[in-house]
Amino acid sequence: MENRPPSGISNSSFIRSRNTASRRFTIDTSRAKSNQYVVSLCSKKIGIIEYPDGRSDKQPCDVYWHNVVLSDMNKIVTSPQSRVNKFPGMTELAKKISLTHSISSMQKLFPDEYAFYPNSWFLPAHLADFHAFYRKAQALGKTEMWFIVKPDEGAQGTGIYLINSPNQIRNVDQRQLVQEYVADPLLMNDKLKFDFRVYGVIKSINPLSIYVAREGMARFCTEKYEKPDSSNFKNLYAHLTNYSLNKANEAYVHSNTLQDQTRGSKRLLSTVFHQLESRGVKTKRLWHDIKLILVKTTLAMLPEIMLHYEHHFYDSTGPQCFQIMGFDVMIREDGTPILLEVNAAPSLTADHIVPHPGRTLLEGGQRVRSIVDEVIKIPLVRDTLLLVLGLMEEEYQNNSLKGETKSLDDMQTIKQRRKPHLSEIFPTRYGAHSGHLLFLDKAMYIYMQFVQLRSNVNITNAGLKQFVRKCNLIDIIPVVHVDAKVSEINYYFTGEKRTNGNGLPFHAFLMFLFFIAEKKFVLENDLLSKVQRLLSFCDMSLRRYGVRSARLRRAEVDSTIGNVEIYMLPSRMARNRSGTNGRKQNFTDDNNNPNSFAHLPKINERL
């Protein structure tokens, strides 16, 4: 499972020696910026040749490490065998409003599965809905309600504030997100509110592979928490866990050693888990639930990740993209984890600023090592590099005893110390729990048939009308009514009453699908069943136009170990790819179409 080919590369062309000495990998860090120190350090540990200024001979590197998603990525990363640490469009997809749209679509289809995300409203478009929710809650006797307002473009806690009434929103015309505030966080003896930064790695989407880091970060507020009221709701040091905010407080506790961090304002996730265990919290169950949140959130974002990849690399084979993601999770008093935000570019720095003796941080400070960041981020980056280069198994199996004694007492310590920092959670570990959520890619395949991917990722009015005609949906929504429906949906997504001509994004198209499904399949019990029927109907309708296939999701089973590999963009795979046993594997669907799968085997941990 670890040595998979990158997108667009068949297994037969992805043959690497098991001996790393015979193949020196290369990495371009010319655009790594703040990531460079840790990435350079990890590259050196692994033996990767680094090019901090890029290669002068213009030859491609095996890995490109960028600080942010760059619009010219396809001009910089020209080899399909290269790996780049960013997915196109991911920065936008992880923003507060875009993430909310992604999860909201899944909540409509799988309400129980996505209850881990707070009720949210995008303003200005959802202002009326927010008022209606507030009035209904008041009528039911719920008087103590608090909400957190987050600017869409905000970062590191800037511009965030608390309200307990819609009338307290400072600017109803600003693009912002309003969420129900988690007013019952789990606290420990110090009574400081905290959250977790859990790191996930999307190794690839072709095949789809998601990992989680064993170690993460716990971020603590610097003043004791009390449930918000009119006297304390402006005290953000008690309500927001953001490091960028709390580090300026004189009460912030910096950690110089691993022992210090057990009481610090920034602690290891494992440290806090041990502290929670002593309080009777079932941390194994909690960790299980957190990993499911990572999987479900990634699956919600996946259709648009596919879309942006196809758009960005429209005229090229495309490299394998991978990405480290930061998931911010808070734990309720009852032990339930709640997703707060997703960070597409979590900080990978391993130092921090501490104030000069006798001064506050506002007066300046000095940059020093952060032991907590080092313990978290160096193994995270190191294992990510090993993972995408296919070296993880070799590293942890062959090198586990290097330089170590072999006494019986030491063996357990060695085994634990050499445990990989990353472990796969989809599809191998949690496919059985959440494989059914891999659903909206079917809508994306249809969507991409009516979008001019070379120039746009939105569907225009003309594209929607073509969709209605070719899918035989005119009896549900006549073509002449499409424009009015587009205007209505556009306002819901942009807050603008006039359409700007850019078309509707994917989740707005889903609203269009939901509308049609509700009208066409009224006898079905729930929205999910209606949408399933509609997608099957559209698929059958489009076959007469030759739209079938090269894009449908494809699942394969590795006969040697029984694991499922799911290819989200099989059109980028070589046909009749060689299997692990060296024989050609020819796949057909129910209509004997090669390389097409309308129906997938159930995803299990082992088949």
C-alpha positions in Angstrom: 0.0 0.0 0.0 2.9 2.4 0.6 4.5 2.1 -2.8 1.6 3.4 -5.0 2.2 5.2 -8.3 1.5 8.9 -8.5 -1.4 10.2 -10.5 -1.1 9.4 -14.1 1.7 6.8 -13.6 1.1 3.1 -14.0 2.5 0.5 -11.6 4.8 -0.8 -14.3 6.5 2.6 -14.7 6.8 3.2 -10.9 9.5 0.7 -10.0 12.0 1.9 -7.4 14.9 0.0 -5.8 14.4 -1.1 -2.3 17.9 0.1 -1.6 17.8 3.9 -1.2 21.5 4.1 -1.8 21.0 3.2 -5.5 18.6 6.1 -6.0 19.2 9.6 -4.6 15.9 11.5 -4.5 15.8 15.3 -5.0 13.7 18.1 -3.5 13.2 21.7 -4.6 12.7 24.0 -1.6 13.0 27.3 -3.5 9.5 28.2 -2.6 9.3 26.6 0.8 9.8 29.9 2.6 8.9 29.5 6.3 8.7 25.7 5.8 12.3 25.5 4.6 14.1 24.9 7.9 12.1 21.8 8.9 11.9 20.5 5.3 15.6 20.9 4.8 16.4 19.2 8.1 14.1 16.3 7.3 15.5 16.0 3.8 19.0 15.8 5.1 18.0 13.1 7.6 16.5 11.0 4.8 19.4 11.6 2.4 17.4 13.6 -0.1 19.5 16.0 -2.2 18.1 19.5 -1.7 18.0 22.4 -4.2 17.2 25.5 -2.1 17.4 27.7 -5.3 15.9 25.2 -7.7 17.9 23.1 -10.2 20.1 25.1 -12.5 20.0 22.3 -15.1 16.2 22.6 -15.3 15.8 18.8 -14.6 12.7 17.9 -12.6 13.0 17.1 -8.9 11.3 14.2 -7.2 9.6 16.5 -4.7 8.6 20.2 -4.8 7.8 21.8 -1.5 5.8 25.1 -1.7 4.7 27.3 1.2 1.5 28.2 -0.5 -0.5 27.1 -3.6 0.9 28.9 -6.6 -1.0 29.6 -9.8 2.0 28.6 -12.0 2.4 25.2 -10.3 2.0 23.4 -13.7 4.8 25.4 -15.1 7.2 24.7 -12.2 6.3 21.1 -11.7 6.5 19.7 -15.2 7.2 16.0 -14.7 4.3 13.6 -13.9 6.6 11.6 -11.8 7.2 14.5 -9.4 5.4 15.1 -6.2 4.3 18.5 -5.0 3.0 19.2 -1.5 0.0 21.3 -2.5 -3.3 20.5 -4.2 -4.5 23.3 -6.5 -7.3 25.3 -5.0 -6.9 23.8 -1.5 -6.4 27.2 0.1 -9.8 28.4 -1.0 -11.5 25.0 -0.3 -10.4 25.1 3.4 -11.6 28.7 4.0 -14.4 28.9 6.6 -17.2 29.5 4.1 -16.1 27.0 1.5 -15.6 24.4 4.1 -19.0 25.1 5.5 -20.6 24.7 2.1 -18.8 21.3 1.6 -19.9 20.0 5.0 -23.4 21.4 4.7 -24.0 19.4 1.4 -23.0 16.3 3.3 -25.1 17.2 6.3 -28.1 17.3 4.0 -27.4 13.8 2.7 -25.9 12.2 5.9 -27.1 14.3 8.8 -26.1 11.9 11.5 -22.6 11.4 10.1 -21.8 15.1 10.0 -23.2 16.2 13.3 -19.6 17.0 14.4 -19.7 20.4 12.7 -21.6 23.3 14.5 -24.6 25.0 13.0 -23.3 27.7 10.7 -24.6 30.5 8.6 -22.9 32.4 5.8 -23.6 36.1 5.9 -25.1 38.1 4.3 -26.9 35.4 2.4 -28.1 33.4 5.4 -28.9 36.3 7.7 -32.7 35.7 7.5 -32.1 32.0 8.3 -29.9 32.9 11.3 -32.7 35.2 12.6 -35.3 32.4 12.1 -33.1 29.9 14.0 -32.6 32.4 16.9 -36.3 33.1 17.1 -37.3 29.4 17.1 -34.7 28.6 19.8 -36.1 31.4 21.9 -39.6 30.2 21.5 -38.5 26.8 22.7 -37.1 28.4 25.9 -33.5 28.5 25.0 -32.3 31.8 26.2 -28.6 31.3 26.8 -27.3 31.1 23.2 -23.8 32.2 22.1 -22.4 32.5 18.6 -18.9 33.1 17.2 -18.5 35.4 14.2 -15.5 34.7 11.9 -14.4 36.8 8.9 -14.0 34.5 5.9 -10.5 35.9 5.1 -9.5 36.0 8.8 -6.6 34.0 10.1 -5.0 33.4 13.5 -8.0 34.7 15.4 -8.1 38.2 13.8 -11.6 39.8 13.6 -13.3 37.1 15.7 -15.9 38.0 18.3 -18.8 36.6 20.3 -22.4 37.5 20.2 -25.6 36.3 21.8 -28.0 37.9 19.4 -28.2 38.4 15.7 -28.5 42.2 16.4 -25.0 42.3 17.7 -23.4 41.5 14.3 -21.2 44.5 13.5 -21.5 44.5 9.7 -24.2 42.3 8.2 -23.0 43.0 4.7 -19.5 41.6 5.3 -18.6 38.1 4.0 -18.4 36.1 7.3 -19.4 33.0 9.1 -21.5 32.8 12.2 -21.4 29.5 14.1 -22.9 28.2 17.3 -20.3 28.7 20.0 -19.1 25.6 21.9 -20.0 26.9 25.3 -19.5 23.5 27.1 -15.8 22.6 26.4 -14.1 19.9 28.3 -11.8 21.4 31.0 -9.1 20.0 33.2 -8.1 21.1 36.7 -6.5 24.4 35.4 -9.9 25.4 34.0 -8.3 26.6 30.8 -10.1 26.0 27.5 -8.1 24.1 24.9 -8.4 22.6 21.5 -6.4 20.1 19.4 -4.5 20.7 16.2 -4.5 17.2 14.5 -2.5 16.8 11.4 -3.7 14.8 8.5 -1.9 14.0 5.2 -3.7 13.5 1.9 -1.1 11.3 0.3 -2.9 11.2 -3.1 -6.3 11.2 -4.7 -5.3 8.7 -7.4 -5.4 6.3 -5.5 -7.2 8.0 -2.6 -5.2 7.7 0.5 -5.5 9.6 3.8 -3.2 9.5 6.8 -3.2 10.9 10.3 -0.2 11.9 12.4 0.1 10.1 15.8 1.3 13.3 17.5 -0.4 16.6 17.5 -0.7 19.8 19.4 -3.0 21.0 22.2 -3.4 24.8 22.5 -4.6 26.3 25.7 -6.2 29.7 26.5 -4.3 31.8 29.0 -7.1 32.8 31.3 -9.6 30.6 33.0 -12.8 29.7 31.2 -16.2 30.7 32.3 -19.3 30.3 30.2 -19.8 33.5 28.2 -22.0 36.2 29.6 -22.3 40.0 29.2 -19.4 40.6 31.6 -16.8 38.3 30.1 -17.6 37.6 26.4 -15.1 40.1 25.2 -12.2 38.4 27.1 -10.8 36.5 24.1 -7.9 35.1 26.2 -10.5 32.9 27.9 -12.5 32.0 24.8 -10.1 31.6 21.9 -7.3 29.1 21.8 -5.3 30.7 19.0 -1.6 30.7 19.7 -1.2 34.0 17.8 -3.6 35.7 20.2 -2.6 34.1 23.5 1.2 34.4 23.1 0.8 38.2 23.7 -0.7 37.6 27.1 1.7 37.8 30.0 0.1 34.6 31.4 1.3 32.6 28.4 3.5 29.7 29.6 6.4 28.9 27.2 8.0 25.5 27.4 11.7 25.0 27.3 11.7 21.3 28.0 9.3 18.3 27.5 8.7 18.4 31.2 7.7 22.1 31.0 5.1 21.4 28.3 3.0 19.3 30.6 1.8 22.6 32.2 2.5 24.9 29.2 0.1 26.8 27.0 1.1 24.6 24.1 1.3 20.9 24.8 1.7 17.6 23.0 -1.6 15.9 22.1 -0.2 12.7 23.7 0.5 14.6 26.9 -3.1 15.9 27.1 -4.5 12.5 26.3 -2.6 11.1 29.3 -3.9 13.9 31.4 -7.5 13.2 30.2 -7.1 9.5 30.9 -6.4 10.3 34.5 -9.7 12.1 34.6 -11.6 9.1 33.3 -11.9 10.2 29.6 -12.0 7.2 27.2 -9.2 8.5 25.0 -9.1 5.5 22.6 -12.7 6.2 21.7 -12.0 9.9 21.5 -9.1 9.3 19.1 -11.2 7.0 17.0 -13.9 9.7 16.7 -11.3 12.3 15.8 -9.8 10.2 13.0 -13.3 9.7 11.6 -13.8 13.5 11.6 -10.6 13.8 9.5 -11.8 11.2 7.0 -15.3 12.6 6.7 -14.1 16.1 6.3 -11.7 15.1 3.6 -14.4 13.2 1.8 -16.6 16.2 1.9 -13.8 18.3 0.3 -12.8 15.6 -2.2 -15.1 16.4 -5.2 -13.7 19.9 -5.4 -10.2 18.8 -4.9 -10.7 16.5 -7.9 -12.2 19.4 -9.9 -9.4 21.8 -9.2 -6.8 19.2 -10.0 -8.4 18.5 -13.4 -8.7 22.3 -14.1 -5.2 23.2 -13.1 -3.6 20.3 -15.0 -6.1 20.3 -17.9 -3.4 20.3 -20.6 -0.8 18.1 -18.8 -0.5 14.7 -17.2 -0.1 16.3 -13.8 2.1 15.3 -10.8 1.1 13.5 -7.7 -0.1 16.1 -5.2 -0.1 15.6 -1.5 -0.8 17.9 1.4 -0.4 18.2 5.1 -3.6 19.6 6.7 -4.4 20.9 10.1 -7.7 20.0 11.7 -8.8 22.1 14.7 -10.9 20.0 17.1 -12.5 20.9 20.4 -13.9 18.4 22.9 -17.3 18.9 24.5 -17.8 18.3 28.2 -19.4 14.9 27.3 -16.3 13.8 25.4 -17.7 14.5 21.9 -15.2 16.0 19.4 -16.3 19.0 17.3 -14.6 20.3 14.2 -13.9 24.0 14.4 -11.8 24.7 11.3 -9.4 23.2 8.7 -6.1 24.8 7.9 -4.7 24.0 4.5 -1.3 25.4 5.3 -0.6 24.7 9.0 2.6 26.3 10.4 5.6 24.0 10.1 8.0 26.3 11.9 9.8 24.8 14.9 10.6 27.9 16.9 8.7 30.7 18.6 9.2 34.2 19.9 9.6 34.7 23.7 9.7 38.2 25.3 12.9 39.7 26.6 13.3 39.4 30.4 11.1 42.0 32.1 9.2 42.9 29.0 6.0 41.9 27.2 5.9 40.3 23.8 4.4 43.5 22.5 7.7 45.2 23.2 9.6 42.7 21.1 11.2 39.3 21.7 13.7 36.8 20.6 13.2 33.7 18.5 14.1 30.4 20.3 13.6 26.7 19.8 10.2 25.3 20.5 10.5 21.8 21.8 6.8 21.1 21.4 6.9 22.1 17.7 10.1 20.1 17.1 8.6 16.9 18.5 5.5 17.3 16.4 6.6 18.8 13.1 10.0 17.2 12.4 8.5 13.6 12.4 5.5 14.8 10.6 7.4 16.3 7.7 10.0 13.5 7.7 7.4 10.7 7.5 5.4 12.7 4.9 8.5 12.7 2.7 9.1 9.0 3.3 5.5 8.3 2.5 5.3 10.1 -0.9 8.6 8.6 -2.0 7.5 5.1 -1.1 10.2 4.7 1.5 8.1 4.4 4.7 8.1 0.6 5.0 11.8 0.3 4.2 12.7 3.0 6.8 10.8 1.5 9.7 11.4 -2.2 9.0 15.1 -2.1 8.0 16.4 0.6 10.2 14.6 0.0 13.4 17.6 -1.3 15.2 20.3 1.0 13.9 22.7 2.0 16.6 20.7 0.3 19.3 21.4 -2.4 21.9 19.5 -5.5 21.7 18.8 -6.3 25.4 15.3 -7.6 26.1 14.5 -4.6 28.1 15.4 -2.3 25.3 13.4 -4.1 22.6 10.0 -2.7 23.7 11.4 0.8 23.8 13.0 0.4 20.4 9.8 -1.0 18.9 7.8 1.9 20.3 10.3 4.6 19.3 10.4 3.3 15.7 6.7 3.3 15.2 5.7 5.4 12.1 4.5 8.8 12.8 1.8 8.5 10.1 -0.8 5.8 9.7 -3.3 5.3 7.0 -7.0 5.9 7.9 -8.6 5.7 4.5 -9.3 3.4 2.8 -7.6 0.7 4.8 -8.5 1.6 8.4 -11.8 3.4 8.2 -13.1 2.5 4.8 -15.7 0.1 6.4 -16.9 3.0 8.7 -17.1 5.7 6.1 -16.8 4.2 2.6 -20.5 4.9 1.9 -19.7 8.6 2.3 -17.6 8.5 -0.9 -20.7 9.6 -2.9 -20.6 13.1 -4.2 -17.8 12.3 -6.7 -20.5 10.8 -8.8 -22.2 14.2 -9.0 -18.8 15.7 -9.8 -18.2 13.4 -12.8 -21.5 14.6 -14.2 -20.7 18.2 -13.3 -17.4 18.1 -15.2 -19.1 17.1 -18.4 -20.8 20.5 -18.5 -18.0 22.7 -17.3 -15.3 24.3 -19.6 -12.5 22.9 -17.4 -9.8 24.6 -19.5 -10.9 28.0 -18.3 -13.3 27.6 -15.4 -14.4 25.5 -12.5 -18.0 26.9 -12.3 -20.9 25.8 -14.4 -22.5 28.6 -16.5 -26.2 29.0 -17.1 -25.7 27.6 -20.6 -24.0 24.6 -19.1 -26.9 24.0 -16.7 -29.4 24.3 -19.5 -27.5 21.7 -21.5 -27.4 19.5 -18.4 -31.2 19.8 -18.1 -31.8 19.0 -21.7 -29.3 16.1 -22.0 -30.5 14.5 -18.8 -34.1 14.7 -19.8 -35.1 16.9 -16.9 -37.2 19.5 -18.8 -40.4 18.1 -17.3 -39.0 19.0 -13.9 -37.6 22.4 -14.7 -38.2 23.9 -18.1 -35.1 25.5 -19.6 -36.7 28.9 -19.5 -36.9 28.7 -15.7 -33.2 27.8 -15.2 -32.0 31.4 -15.1 -34.4 32.3 -12.3 -33.3 29.3 -10.3 -29.6 30.2 -10.8 -30.2 33.7 -9.5 -31.9 32.2 -6.4 -29.0 29.8 -5.7 -26.3 32.3 -6.6 -27.6 34.6 -3.8 -27.4 31.7 -1.3 -23.8 31.2 -2.1 -22.5 34.8 -2.7 -25.0 37.1 -1.0 -25.2 39.0 -4.2 -28.6 39.5 -5.8 -27.2 40.0 -9.2 -25.4 37.2 -11.0 -21.9 38.0 -11.9 -21.6 35.7 -15.0 -19.0 33.5 -13.4 -21.5 30.6 -13.1 -22.3 28.4 -10.1 -19.7 26.5 -8.0 -20.0 22.8 -7.5 -22.0 22.9 -4.2 -24.4 25.4 -5.7 -24.9 22.9 -8.5 -25.6 20.3 -5.8 -28.4 22.6 -4.6 -29.8 22.5 -8.1 -29.6 18.7 -8.1 -31.3 18.5 -4.7 -34.1 20.7 -5.9 -34.7 18.5 -9.0 -34.4 15.3 -6.9 -37.0 16.5 -4.5 -39.5 17.1 -7.3 -38.7 14.1 -9.4 -38.6 11.4 -6.8 -41.2 12.5 -4.3 -42.0 8.9 -3.1 -38.5 8.3 -1.9 -38.1 8.6 1.9 -35.1 10.9 2.2 -32.9 13.2 0.2 -30.1 10.7 -0.1 -32.3 8.2 -1.8 -33.7 10.8 -4.1 -30.3 12.0 -5.2 -29.1 8.5 -5.7 -32.0 7.9 -8.0 -31.4 11.2 -9.9 -27.7 10.5 -10.4 -28.5 7.0 -11.8 -31.2 8.6 -14.1 -28.7 11.2 -15.3 -26.0 8.5 -15.9 -28.4 6.5 -18.0 -29.6 9.6 -20.0 -26.0 10.6 -20.8 -25.0 7.3 -22.2 -26.6 8.0 -25.5 -24.2 10.9 -25.8 -21.2 8.7 -25.0 -20.7 10.3 -21.6 -19.7 7.3 -19.5 -16.9 6.6 -18.4 -13.4 7.3 -18.5 -14.0 9.4 -15.4 -15.9 7.1 -13.2 -14.4 6.1 -9.9 -12.5 2.8 -10.0 -11.7 0.3 -7.3 -9.1 -2.4 -7.5 -8.0 -5.1 -5.1 -4.4 -5.9 -4.5 -4.6 -9.7 -4.6 -1.4 -10.1 -2.6 -2.6 -8.3 0.6 -6.4 -7.8 -0.1 -6.4 -4.0 0.2 -8.7 -1.8 -1.9 -7.3 1.0 -4.0 -9.7 3.6 -5.1 -8.8 5.8 -8.1 -10.8 9.0 -8.3 -9.4 10.1 -11.7 -8.9 6.8 -13.5 -8.8 8.6 -16.9 -5.3 9.6 -15.8 -4.2 5.9 -15.4 -2.7 3.8 -18.1 -5.2 1.4 -19.5 -4.6 -2.3 -18.8 -2.2 -1.5 -16.1 0.0 -4.3 -14.8 -1.0 -5.9 -11.5 1.2 -6.7 -8.6 1.7 -10.2 -10.0 2.9 -8.8 -13.4 -0.1 -9.9 -15.3 -2.4 -7.5 -17.2 -5.6 -6.7 -15.4 -8.5 -5.9 -17.7 -11.5 -4.3 -16.0 -15.0 -3.9 -17.5 -18.3 -2.6 -16.3 -21.7 -4.2 -16.6 -21.9 -3.1 -20.2 -18.5 -4.5 -21.0 -16.9 -1.0 -21.2 -13.2 -1.2 -20.4 -11.9 0.8 -17.4 -15.4 1.8 -16.3 -17.0 1.1 -13.0 -20.6 2.2 -12.4 -20.8 0.1 -9.2 -18.0 -0.5 -6.7 -17.4 -3.4 -4.4 -18.2 -2.5 -0.8 -15.1 -1.0 0.8 -13.8 -3.2 3.6 -10.6 -3.2 5.5 -9.8 -6.6 4.0 -11.5 -8.3 1.1 
